[in-house]
Amino acid sequence: MKKNRISIVLRVIFLVTLVTVFGTAFPVPSCAAFTYEDEKRLGKEFYDKIKEADMLVKDERLTEYIDKVGRRLLTQDNQYPLDFTFSVIRSSGINAFATPGGYIYLFTGLINLVENESQLAGVLAHEIAHIQARHIAQMIAKSKQQSIATLAAIIAGAFLGGGEGAAVMGGLASATSTTMSLKYSREHEEEADRLGMAYLTGAGYNGRGMLEFLKIMQFNQYYSTAVPSYFLTHPKTSDRITYLTMLLETRYSDKGSKEIIGGLTRYQTRLHLAFGTPRDNVRIFSDRINRTPDDAEALYGLAVSESEMGRIESSHRHFRRALELSPLDWEITRDFGISLFQQGNVEYALAMLKRAYGLKKEDRDILFYLGRCHETMNRPAEAITYLRHVNTIDPEDEDTLYHLAVNYGNTGELGQSHYYFGFYFKKIGKTQSALFHFRTALEHLSTDSTQAGDIRKAMETMEA
């Protein structure tokens, strides 16, 4: 049901966006009149509304990875005059879609289903092709006698599939309920597959990635009670498999790479850990280990999940095994160190976190927990060094502000301690406590210091 709710929300957002941008009363422009500027406005409004609804995954590294794969594909065709934006929607649904203006969205469920980067690139290549070929503008042209409000429902259905969401949107555009099942045409799909395959192979990927993922999707359709939503927007899967097989046999050799950018499995692990329950993740990673006992990635995911469930002995055993297999993996090293710290094994945690720091100097969590280790061991000066570094990375991090205040207090630097306590309480919304610490800090700080100036500015906004 949660997957259906996500789809419904996206449909409603798109309808509201289209009505907001173009109004409701006048006829839809023809394909020629639906300009790139119109596409840009519509796509940007839709993106902004999804972002405001907090539906996008806030993982900069994952977004950067998807962007790198997408831009590698875009080197094969740069005719589209607008820039592309690649985003990830937080949903276990298996879907990907493109909207006007160069916006492409992947669901986390789809990312977790692909087996290698070439399969992921195949999905992106297909969606890029829909935009490059202006298939959405063509759908608008065919619907030019409809009102914008009606068209919003139609196109939202085309992007996001049928089912329960279609019924909801049908209530908003009941006069055209028969068109709510509108999908990309067979001609659109063949063109997107043909162009997408050219982008995929031209970028250096193995073209079989596109075909393999369609077969994975088809398998999931046969052996699941729910049809993957990707099939609701991309019809005639068996025809597409036949067409892609013919393309691979007649035009493309079985060459190219399955991985070019690299790191997909780690991003999949991060998604499981961020959005899955520890119990579900233990099952997922245990199943992988049963199939491949030396899967360091699965061992890492299992170790983190077990730690979250309080299965500490088993968790640390799996952390150690993962590090035996991947001794230079800074994330495994870091998270083992954090788990050790949380269990009170501070000296071992400090050693592990120092090792992680040697592998990755600018990670927020490594720096923060190094500071916490030194704080726990009553070394406030050392703790401050690491915590100040975190503060430069993220000045708004409330945990860092708090522990800086504590450690400065332990060194006797009261001006600094009250300074950070003031900003900590301001951050968590306790105005009177913040003002108390700011006033006390000003008693200890030089009146012409930068920090005194920061405090005065903060107090002006709070007392206004």
Secondary structure, 3 states (H helix, E strand, C coil): CHHHHHHHHHHHHHHHHHHHHHCCCCECCCCCCCCHHHHHHHHHHHHHHHHHCCCECCCHHHHHHHHHHHHHHHCCCCCCCCCCEEEEECCCCCCEEEECCCEEEEEHHHHHHCCCHHHHHHHHHHHHHHHHCCHHHHHHHHCCCCEHHHHHHHHHHHHHCCCHHHHHHHHHCHHHHHHCCCCCCHHHHHHHHHHHHHHHHHCCECCHHHHHHHHHHHHHHHCCCCCCHHHHHCCCHHHHHHHHHHHHHHCCCCCCECCCCCCHHHHHHHHHHHHCCHHHHHHHHHHHHHHCCCCHHHHHHHHHHHHHHCCHHHHHHHHHHHHHHCCCCHHHHHHHHHHHHHCCCHHHHHHHHHHHHHHCCCCHHHHHHHHHHHHHCCCHHHHHHHHHHHHHHCCCCHHHHHHHHHHHHHHCCHHHHHHHHHHHHHHCCCHHHHHHHHHHHHHHCCCCCHHHHHHHHHHHHHHC
